[in-house]
Amino acid sequence: MLPRRRRGTQFQRAADGSMTLLEHLRELRSRLFKASLGILVGMVAGWSVSGRVLNFITQPYCDLMSHRDKPKSGGIGQDLGLTGSCSLLQTGLTDVFTLKLQLALWIALILAGPIWLYQLWAFVAPGLHRHERRWAYVFAGIAAPLFAVGAVLAYVVVAKGLAFLLQFTPSNVTTALEVSGYVKFITNFMLLFGVAFEFPLVVILFNLAGIASAKRLLSWWRVAVFVFFAFSAITVPTADPFGMTAMGGCLSALYFGAVLFAYINDKRRERRRRAEFGDVDDD
């Protein structure tokens, strides 16, 4: 009697292409369910802390307004428990509820990030080669801190930008911001900075793929710096010089960091080529 052959793990079967289309669809359904369940649990936790997150987001505006005339008692700012002497307007009955629901979703995506990212990776990874999976780990380890740094810088820029914009408000004019619009402004600003800070990874990817060498990337530095500052001037919503300079300067520094990585990678690639082929020309 022949011994029964083991089928191997699901990862191995997906990697060697032995899974059927129906099995792939079942795995996709399972991964989506687990990821959705993690996000749902994260939303429950996010809802419980959404008030504190709202306080954190509105803190730059409240700190600025505390130096101005104190508003009248009441208002949506006090109803939400916002710190500082500020009030935000609610123009619709469901505005605050919808806002807290959106904040809970954002918090859930962050808290449950390891869960849904793992489920996504577990479904995609079997189709990648070993060296591709290794580089994916490196890129993920770099992308997360870069996004976080960009988001933190955006929060700092917002505080400076609000001070710049509010200084043009006359003393006889009362500033009243709509709560949903203000929070959307802040979150979009942080998202923009976070995504923009991922640009060096694109530069590194081009170098690893052999599309652009470090020498060529360095020759483009004037154009790159101009594009960064032009992009900052167009996209930074506060329209203040501090925000444009901060974003453009950081993107330029990250670009030169990516060029340094490309230089090291080109040297490593050249040493490996010489070890394999000696001084033989590429031709």
C-alpha positions as CSV (number, residue, x, y, z in Angstrom):
1,M,0.0,0.0,0.0
2,L,1.5,3.4,-1.1
3,P,1.8,6.1,1.6
4,R,-0.6,8.9,1.3
5,R,1.0,12.0,-0.2
6,R,0.7,15.2,1.9
7,R,-0.8,18.2,0.1
8,G,1.5,20.8,1.7
9,T,0.5,24.1,3.2
10,Q,-1.8,26.5,1.5
11,F,1.1,28.9,0.9
12,Q,3.2,26.2,-0.7
13,R,0.3,25.1,-2.9
14,A,-0.4,28.6,-4.0
15,A,3.2,29.3,-4.7
16,D,3.7,26.2,-6.9
17,G,0.4,26.9,-8.8
18,S,-1.4,23.7,-7.7
19,M,-4.4,25.6,-6.3
20,T,-7.5,25.7,-8.4
21,L,-9.4,28.8,-9.3
22,L,-12.2,27.9,-6.9
23,E,-9.7,27.5,-4.1
24,H,-8.2,30.9,-4.9
25,L,-11.6,32.5,-4.7
26,R,-12.3,30.7,-1.4
27,E,-9.0,31.9,0.0
28,L,-9.8,35.5,-1.2
29,R,-13.2,35.3,0.6
30,S,-11.6,34.1,3.8
31,R,-8.9,36.8,3.7
32,L,-11.5,39.5,3.1
33,F,-13.7,38.3,5.9
34,K,-10.8,38.2,8.4
35,A,-9.6,41.7,7.3
36,S,-13.2,43.1,7.5
37,L,-13.7,41.6,11.0
38,G,-10.4,43.2,12.2
39,I,-11.5,46.6,10.8
40,L,-15.0,46.2,12.4
41,V,-13.4,45.5,15.8
42,G,-11.1,48.4,15.3
43,M,-14.1,50.7,14.6
44,V,-15.6,49.8,17.9
45,A,-12.4,50.7,19.7
46,G,-12.1,53.8,17.4
47,W,-15.5,55.0,18.3
48,S,-14.7,55.0,22.0
49,V,-11.7,57.3,21.5
50,S,-13.0,59.4,18.6
51,G,-13.7,62.3,20.9
52,R,-10.0,62.4,22.1
53,V,-8.9,62.2,18.5
54,L,-11.2,65.1,17.6
55,N,-9.7,67.1,20.4
56,F,-6.2,66.3,19.1
57,I,-7.1,67.4,15.5
58,T,-8.8,70.6,16.7
59,Q,-6.0,71.5,19.1
60,P,-4.1,73.8,16.7
61,Y,-7.2,75.9,16.0
62,C,-8.2,76.0,19.7
63,D,-4.7,77.1,20.8
64,L,-4.9,80.0,18.3
65,M,-8.4,81.0,19.3
66,S,-7.4,81.0,23.0
67,H,-5.3,84.1,22.3
68,R,-8.2,85.9,20.7
69,D,-11.5,87.0,22.2
70,K,-13.3,84.3,24.1
71,P,-16.5,83.1,22.2
72,K,-19.8,83.0,23.7
73,S,-20.8,80.0,25.9
74,G,-22.2,76.9,24.2
75,G,-21.5,75.8,20.6
76,I,-20.6,72.6,19.1
77,G,-17.0,72.8,20.4
78,Q,-18.1,72.7,24.0
79,D,-20.7,70.1,23.3
80,L,-18.0,67.8,22.0
81,G,-15.7,68.5,24.9
82,L,-13.1,70.2,22.8
83,T,-10.2,71.8,24.8
84,G,-9.3,75.4,24.3
85,S,-11.4,78.5,23.9
86,C,-12.9,77.7,20.5
87,S,-16.2,76.8,18.9
88,L,-16.9,74.8,15.7
89,L,-20.2,75.0,13.8
90,Q,-22.5,72.1,13.1
91,T,-24.6,72.8,10.1
92,G,-26.5,69.5,9.9
93,L,-28.2,67.3,12.5
94,T,-26.0,64.3,11.6
95,D,-22.7,66.1,10.9
96,V,-21.1,65.2,14.2
97,F,-22.3,61.6,14.2
98,T,-21.0,61.1,10.6
99,L,-17.7,62.8,11.6
100,K,-17.2,60.5,14.6
101,L,-18.0,57.5,12.4
102,Q,-15.4,58.6,9.8
103,L,-12.8,59.1,12.6
104,A,-13.6,55.7,13.9
105,L,-13.0,54.2,10.5
106,W,-9.7,56.0,10.2
107,I,-8.6,54.8,13.6
108,A,-9.7,51.3,12.8
109,L,-7.6,51.2,9.6
110,I,-4.6,52.2,11.7
111,L,-5.2,49.9,14.7
112,A,-6.2,46.9,12.5
113,G,-3.4,47.7,10.0
114,P,-1.3,44.7,10.9
115,I,-4.4,42.4,10.4
116,W,-5.7,43.6,7.1
117,L,-2.2,44.2,5.7
118,Y,-1.2,40.6,6.7
119,Q,-4.3,39.2,5.0
120,L,-3.5,41.2,1.9
121,W,0.1,40.0,2.0
122,A,-0.8,36.4,2.6
123,F,-2.9,36.4,-0.5
124,V,-0.4,38.2,-2.8
125,A,2.9,36.8,-1.5
126,P,2.7,33.2,-3.0
127,G,2.8,34.8,-6.4
128,L,6.1,36.5,-5.8
129,H,9.6,35.2,-6.0
130,R,11.8,34.9,-2.9
131,H,13.9,38.0,-3.6
132,E,10.7,40.0,-4.5
133,R,9.2,39.1,-1.1
134,R,12.4,40.2,0.6
135,W,12.3,43.6,-1.1
136,A,8.6,43.9,-0.2
137,Y,9.5,43.5,3.5
138,V,12.1,46.2,3.2
139,F,9.8,48.6,1.3
140,A,7.0,48.1,3.9
141,G,9.4,48.7,6.7
142,I,10.5,52.0,5.2
143,A,7.1,53.1,3.9
144,A,5.3,53.1,7.2
145,P,7.8,55.4,9.1
146,L,7.9,57.7,6.1
147,F,4.2,58.1,6.0
148,A,4.1,58.7,9.8
149,V,6.8,61.4,9.5
150,G,4.9,63.1,6.7
151,A,1.6,63.0,8.7
152,V,3.3,64.5,11.8
153,L,5.0,67.2,9.7
154,A,1.6,68.0,8.2
155,Y,0.1,68.5,11.7
156,V,3.0,70.9,12.6
157,V,2.5,72.8,9.3
158,V,-1.2,73.1,10.0
159,A,-0.6,74.9,13.3
160,K,1.8,77.4,11.6
161,G,-0.5,77.7,8.5
162,L,-3.6,78.6,10.6
163,A,-1.6,81.2,12.5
164,F,-0.6,82.7,9.1
165,L,-4.1,82.7,7.7
166,L,-5.9,84.0,10.8
167,Q,-3.6,87.0,11.2
168,F,-5.5,88.6,8.3
169,T,-8.8,88.4,10.2
170,P,-9.9,91.8,11.5
171,S,-10.7,92.2,15.2
172,N,-14.4,92.9,14.4
173,V,-14.8,89.6,12.4
174,T,-15.7,86.4,14.2
175,T,-14.0,83.2,12.9
176,A,-16.3,80.2,12.9
177,L,-15.2,77.0,11.2
178,E,-17.6,74.2,10.2
179,V,-16.5,71.1,12.2
180,S,-16.7,68.5,9.3
181,G,-14.9,70.8,6.9
182,Y,-12.2,71.6,9.3
183,V,-11.5,67.9,10.2
184,K,-11.6,67.0,6.5
185,F,-9.1,69.7,5.8
186,I,-6.7,68.4,8.5
187,T,-7.0,64.7,7.6
188,N,-6.6,65.4,3.9
189,F,-3.5,67.5,4.6
190,M,-2.0,64.7,6.7
191,L,-2.8,62.2,4.0
192,L,-1.2,64.4,1.3
193,F,2.0,64.8,3.3
194,G,2.1,61.1,4.1
195,V,1.7,59.9,0.5
196,A,4.2,62.6,-0.8
197,F,6.8,61.2,1.6
198,E,6.6,57.8,-0.2
199,F,8.1,59.4,-3.4
200,P,11.7,58.3,-2.5
201,L,10.6,54.7,-2.6
202,V,9.6,55.2,-6.3
203,V,13.1,56.6,-7.0
204,I,14.7,53.6,-5.2
205,L,12.5,51.3,-7.2
206,F,13.6,52.8,-10.5
207,N,17.2,52.3,-9.5
208,L,16.7,48.7,-8.4
209,A,15.0,48.0,-11.7
210,G,17.9,49.4,-13.6
211,I,15.9,52.3,-15.1
212,A,17.9,55.1,-13.5
213,S,21.4,55.1,-12.1
214,A,22.6,57.3,-9.2
215,K,24.6,59.4,-11.6
216,R,21.5,60.1,-13.7
217,L,19.3,60.8,-10.7
218,L,21.9,63.3,-9.3
219,S,22.0,65.1,-12.7
220,W,18.2,65.7,-12.3
221,W,18.5,67.3,-8.9
222,R,17.7,70.9,-10.1
223,V,14.6,69.7,-11.9
224,A,13.6,67.6,-8.9
225,V,13.9,70.4,-6.4
226,F,11.9,72.7,-8.6
227,V,9.2,70.2,-9.1
228,F,9.0,69.5,-5.3
229,F,8.6,73.2,-4.4
230,A,6.1,73.8,-7.3
231,F,4.1,70.7,-6.1
232,S,4.2,72.0,-2.5
233,A,3.0,75.5,-3.6
234,I,0.1,74.0,-5.5
235,T,-1.0,71.3,-3.1
236,V,-0.4,72.8,0.4
237,P,-3.8,74.1,1.3
238,T,-2.7,76.6,3.9
239,A,-1.0,78.8,1.2
240,D,1.7,79.9,3.7
241,P,5.4,80.0,3.0
242,F,6.2,77.8,6.0
243,G,4.1,74.9,4.7
244,M,5.5,75.1,1.2
245,T,9.1,75.3,2.5
246,A,8.7,72.5,4.9
247,M,7.2,70.1,2.4
248,G,9.5,71.1,-0.5
249,G,12.6,70.9,1.7
250,C,11.7,67.5,3.2
251,L,11.0,66.1,-0.2
252,S,14.3,67.4,-1.5
253,A,16.2,65.9,1.4
254,L,14.4,62.5,0.9
255,Y,15.3,62.7,-2.8
256,F,19.0,63.1,-2.1
257,G,18.7,60.3,0.5
258,A,17.3,58.1,-2.3
259,V,20.1,59.1,-4.6
260,L,22.6,58.1,-1.9
261,F,20.9,54.7,-1.7
262,A,21.1,54.4,-5.5
263,Y,24.8,55.3,-5.4
264,I,25.5,52.5,-2.8
265,N,23.4,50.0,-4.8
266,D,25.2,50.9,-8.1
267,K,28.6,50.3,-6.4
268,R,27.4,47.0,-5.0
269,R,26.1,46.0,-8.4
270,E,29.4,47.0,-10.1
271,R,31.5,45.0,-7.6
272,R,29.3,41.9,-8.2
273,R,29.6,42.4,-12.0
274,R,33.4,42.6,-11.7
275,A,33.5,39.5,-9.5
276,E,31.6,37.5,-12.1
277,F,33.0,38.9,-15.4
278,G,36.2,40.6,-14.4
279,D,37.1,43.7,-16.5
280,V,35.1,42.5,-19.6
281,D,33.1,45.4,-21.1
282,D,29.3,45.2,-21.3
283,D,29.5,45.1,-25.1
